[in-house]
């Protein structure tokens, strides 16, 4: 018993420092890994004991049959525990057929599975045929048993080798996520797009500079009539005059009207890094010229950003997997517990039964916490955006209600209507509105976050299509917890009531 307790504790320490310890739901991942190790140790160790004892024993055939029967009884519990915990671990660390077939971790698991299948067949033969033949006094089955056990041990050595490889390499889910991120990562230097909006009299002017670094840039000017909310497309002249505040010198660029209602021009006017003043002059028939000054800090082109590797598993999937694993472990534990008398709880089957119940309870509690999340929930409502032409920059406003007892943190957003979605906060300095990027949006427990102009918003960079009043488009928010919320954004001029 001292050896058993010490061995179980050592396996727990190993599980707490294995791949399972890096999972999002550490308790259920660690306890399942521990049960997997415990079941395999008891089963594999028992087989090793057969190899050592049988050739040196003088047991009769019926005595050997009783030994096989006793071992097979708790080996069934070990196999059941291995199957359930193995399936959970495969889902946790692999997650897709592509990762299973295309990574070293996945192929190592395939090798384990291929070796495990005949192992089950031999175990079934020993349970159903060998045991009965030995109990019936058929002595020749002693030799067959030693041969079958020898094959089992050989297969187990291969399984252990594959398992050792899996512990030494990265899990397939992470490898596949890295490949996906690398494939989607830009091959060019990271851009630093500039966007600023200013108003004068009845005109709102947007200035977009892409990529926003030293060298060739595209300058896009969008003009909106504040009285009507419509895009202005009758400007007779848009002039951008560039002045570097440190070096001096001037250059000029005249964007021209495009089909999407945006005035665009390209040039190398931002030729050196530093602080630039960009003076925009707007001429319209029958109106006085309007002059706006934009301030931009231009940096040299940076190196391409490292790929963003996202191994986040949705909250609902994690909860469902933990609940399924818990149901399975408790069901198997209950089955063997009902067959095990109280005085035999200290036997091999009894030890595994207790371990199954413990692991099942932890999985169930963790799964229930993930699915129901305590009390309350996270609700996103009232999403809207103003009309804007394709190629321009838009903004989404919405309300997040957090009635749960945990912090809700938005870590990303995406939509097919824009090249990317960024979290921004508008800061008014004097009469100039400046955009400050945000990494996350946080909603404390029991509170509501209202994202409305002119403050925080979700910026739609490089609109892929026109945002037309009265229409809707989908937007997906990703929370740090793994929860993903998809909602419809309505295009309208004013905020919904």
N, C-alpha and C positions, 0 to 999 in steps of 0.2 A: 504493500500500500504506500509506503514511503516513496518507493521508486515510481509508482504510478502517479502520485501527486506531483512529485518533482518533474516528471516527464511532461505532464499536462501543463504545469506552470511554464516550463521551457518553451513548449509549443505556443502558449499564449504570448510570451515575450516575443517570439519569432513573428507571430501574426501581427503584433502591434508595431513591428518595424518592417513589414512587408509592403507590397503594392497596395494591400487593403487599407493601410493606414493613411494613404493619400487620397482615398475616395471621399466623395462629398458627404456620405453618411457613414462616418467612421464606426459607430457602434455595431451596426448590422453587418458591415463589411468585415470587420475584425472578428466578430464572433462566428460568422460563417466560415472564415478562413481557418480559425482555430478548430472548429468542429471537423472541417475537411482534413486537417492535419491529424487530429486525434483519431478519427475513424480509420484513416489510411495506416496510421502507426499500429493500431490494435490489430487490424486485419493482416497487414504485411508482417508484423512481428509474430503473429500467431502462426503464419505459414512458415516463417523461418524456424520457429520452434518445432514444427513438424519435421522439417528437414534434419534438424539436429537429433531429435528424440527417436523417430521411427527406426532408423537403421540400427540403433543401439538398444532397442527395447525388446523384451521378450513377451510383449502383450499378445494375447490370443486375438483371433479375428473379431469376436464379439466385443472384447474390450477396446480394440481399435475402433470398431464401429461406434461405440458409445462416445469415444473421444471425438470422432468426426462429427457426430450428432451435436455434441456440446459446442464444438467450435463453429459449426455451420449455423447454429442458432443465433449467435451474436454476430457472425459474419454477415448475415442477412441485414441486420440493423446497420452495420458498417457500410455495406453497399448502398442501402437506401440513403444514408446520410451523405455518402460521396456523390450520389447522383444529384440530389437536390442542391447541395452546396456547390457542386461543380457547375451545374447549370446557372446558378446565380453568379458565380465568379466569371463564367464565360460571358454572360450578358454584361457584367460590370466592366470587364477589362477588354472585351472585344467589340461587342455591340452591333456588328454588321457582317454579312457574308463577305463583303469586299475586304474587310480587315482580317477575317478568318483565313481567307485564301491568299492574301497578298502580303502578309507580314510574317516575320520569323516566329513571333509569339503565337500567331494563329496556327502556323504549320506545326509548331511544337505541340499545340493542343490537339491537332489532328492526329499526330503520331500517338499521343497518349490515348486518344479515343480508339484508334485502330488496335492498339495493344490491349486496351481494356475490354474490348468486345469478346475476344476468345477467352480472356480471364473469367468473364461471367459465365461463359459456356462450360468451362472446366469446373467452376464452382457449383454450377447447377448439376453437373454429372456426379460430382462427389456427394452433393446433398440428396439427390434422388436415387442414384444407382449404387454408388460405392458404399454409402452408409448402410443401405438395406442388405447388400450382399455380405458385408462384413458382419452385421448383426445376425445374419443367417448362418454364419460359420464358414463362409467360403474363403479359405486361407489365401488362395491365389490373388485375391483382390488386395492383399497387403502390398504386393509388389507393384500392382497397377496404381495403387494410391501413391506410393513413393514416386513413381514416374510422373503422375499427374501433378503432384505437388512440386516436383522439380521443374516441370514446364511452367507452372504458375510463378514460381520464384524467378525464373529466367525472364518471363514477361514483365514482372514487377521491376526487375533491374532496369529494363528499357523504359518503363514508365517513370521511374525515379530519375533517370538520366534526362528525360524530356522535361520533367518538373524542375530539375536543377537549372536547365537552360532557361526556362521561363522566368525563374527568379532572378536571373542575371541580366535580362534584357528588358527594354521598355514594353509595357503593355500595348497590345495592338490598337486599342482605342486612341491612345495618345499618338502613336506613330501615324495612324490614318488621319487624325486631325491635323498633324503637322504637314503631311503631304497635301491635304486640302488647302491649308493656309498658304503653303509655298506656291501652289498652283494659282491661287487667287491673288497673291501679292504682286504689287506693281514691279515691273522690271526696270523702270526708270527711277530717277531720283524723286524723293518725296516732295510733293508740291506744298505750298503754304498759301492757299488762296486768300485773297484779301476781299473783304466785303464791308461796305459801310453805306449807311443811308442818311440823308439829310433832307430837311424840308425848308422851303422858302416860299412865302406867300401861299399859293394854292398848289404848289408842285412838290412831290416827293421824288427825290432822285436816288437811285441805287447805283453804286459803282462796284463792279466785280472785276478783279484782276486775277487771271489764271495763267500760269501756276503761282504767280505771286513771288517769284524769286528773280534774282539778277539774270538778265538775258531776254530772250523772246517771250513776250506776254500777249495775251488777248485781253482787251479792255472792253467790257460790256456795260453800257449805260441803259438803265430802264427808267422811264419817266412815267409817273402816275399822277393824274389829275385828282387832287384830294376832294374836290367838289363832287365829281361824278364817279370816282373810283376806277375810271377807264385808263388804259395805257395811252400815253401821248405819242402820236406818230406823225405829227405835222411840224416838228422842229426843222427850221431851215438850216440851222448850224449847231453842231455840238463840237466844242473845242476843249481839248485837254492840254493844259500847259504844265510841263514837268520842271520842277526846280529842286535840286539837291541842296539841302540847307547847310551842308558842311563844305562842299566843294564849289557850289554855285553853278552857273551855266543853265541854259534853258533849252527845251525842245518842245515840240508841239505835235499833236495827233488829232485827227478829225474823224471820229467814228461815224459810220454811215448806217442808215436804217436798213435792217434786215426784214425778211418776210415775217418773222415771229414778233415784230414790234420792238425789237431790241436794237440799239445802235452799237455797232461793234467795229473794232479796228485792232490790228496787231502791229507790234513794233518792239524795238529794243531800247525804248526810251529810258527804262530803269536799268541803267548800264553799270551802276556800282552799288554796293550795299550801303545802307545808312538810312537817314530820315529824309523823306521826300514830301514836298507839298505839291498836290495835284489840283490845279485850279480848273474848275469846270465852268464853261460859259455856255449858256443855253439861249438860243435866239429862236423866237417864234413870231410868225407874221402878226403884226398889229399889237405886239406887246413889248414891254421893256425887257432888255437882256437881264438874265438872272445869273449871278455868279456865286459859286459855292467852292469852298476850299476843303479838300480832303487831305488828311495826314496819314502817311503810310510809312512803316519801317520795313525795309526790304532786306532780306537776308540772302546770302549766296545759296545756290542749290545744295540741298543736303543729300546725304546718301539714302538709298532706298530704305524704308523702315523695315525692321524685322517683322516676319510674319506673325500675325496674331493667332495663336494656337488655342482654340476653344474646345475643351473637353467637357463642357458643362452638359449634364444630362437633365432634361426637363423634370421639374418637380413631380409631375403626375406619373411619369415613367418610373422614377425612383421609388415613389410610394407604392405603386402597383407591384413592382418587383419585390420589394421588402415584404409586402403583405402575402404575396404568393409563396415566397420562400418560407415565411412564418407559418402559413397554413400547412404547407407540405411537411415541415419539420415537426409541428405539433401533432399532425395526423399520424405520422410514422411513430413518433414517440408515444402517443396514446395507444397505438396498436400493440407495440411491443410491451408497453407498460401493463396493458390489460392481460397479456400472456405471462407476465413475470410476477411471481408471487413476492410478497413483501420480504420474505426472508432471503430471496434471491436477488434483491436490489444491489447487493454488493458483488454480484457476478459480472462477467463481461457484458452480458446483455443489459443488466441493470445499469452499469456505468454509462453505456451508450444511450440508454433510454433517458437518463437524467440529463446528459449532455444535449440530446435532441430537444428535450423540453425547454432547457435553458436558452439554447440558440433560437428556438422557435418563438419563445416569449419576447426575447430582445428584438427579433425581426418584426414581430407583430406590433410591438409598442412603437418602434421607430417608424414603421410603415404607416400606422395610424396617425402619428404626429405629422408626417409628411403630407398625407392626404387631407387631413382635416385641419392641420396647422393651428391647433389650439382653437380659439374662438375667433370668429370674424373672417374677413376675406379682403382681397384687394380688388377694387373696381375702378375701371377707367371709363370715363364718360365725357360727353360734350366736346368731342374732337372736331376742330374746324380749321380752315385755312382760307386766306384771301385769294382771289383770282390772280394768276400770274402766267406769263407766257413761257413756253418751252425755252430752255437755255438760261433762264433767269434763276434767281434764288427765291424760294418761298419759305414760309414758316407755318408750323402747326402748333395750335394751342389746345389744351385739354385740361381735364380735372382728374386727379387720382385720389380716391378715397381708400384709406387704409384702416379698416375696422379690425384687423388682426392684432395679435399681441406681440408682433415682431416688426422690426424695421423693414420697410420696403425700399429697395434701392434699384433704380433703373440704370442699367449699365450700357445699353445700346438700343438702337432702333434702325429699322430698314423699311424701304418701300420701293416698289417697282417704278414709281413716278419720279424718283431722283437717283442720281448716281450714288449719293450717300446721304445719310442723315447725321447731323451733328447736334450735340446738346450745347446751347448757347444761352448767355445772359446778356441783356442789353443794359449798358451803363451810360447814363446821360452825364456828359461833362460839358457844362455850359450849354451850348445849343447843338452839340455834336453827339450823336448816338454811336457808341462803340460796342463791338461784339467781343465778349470774353468767353472762350470755350470752357465747358464743364466736363469733368470725367463721369460724373454720376448725378442723378436726381434722387434725393432722399426724402422719404415720407415717414416720419416717426409713427409709432403705433398709436392708433386712435385719432389720427389727424388727417387733414385734407390738404393736398397741394394743388393750387389753382395756377395753371400756367397760362398767362394772358398777356397781351401787349400792354405796355412796351417792354416788359421784363423778360423773364425766362421763356424760352421757346425751343422747339425742335426745328433746326434749320434744314431745309431741303435744298441741297447743293446741286446745281446743274439739272434743272427739271428736264425730264425726258419727254414730257408732253405738256400741253397747256392745262392749267388748272381753270376749269370753266365753272362759273357760278351755277349752283344747283346740282352739280354732279358730286359723286363720292369716289374715294379711292382707298385701298387698304393700307394700313400701317401696322407694323409689328414691333412691340416693345419687349425687350428681354430684361428680366429682373435677375439680380445677383443670386437669388435662391434657385434659379434654373427655370422659374415659371416664365412662360411665353404667352403674351396677350396680343391678339390680332383684333383690330377694330377698324371701323369705317370712318374716314375723315370727310366731312361735308365742306364743300367749297362755297363760301358766302362772304359778303362784305363786312358784316358785323357779327359780334359774338352772340351765340345762342343765349336765350334767356334761361 
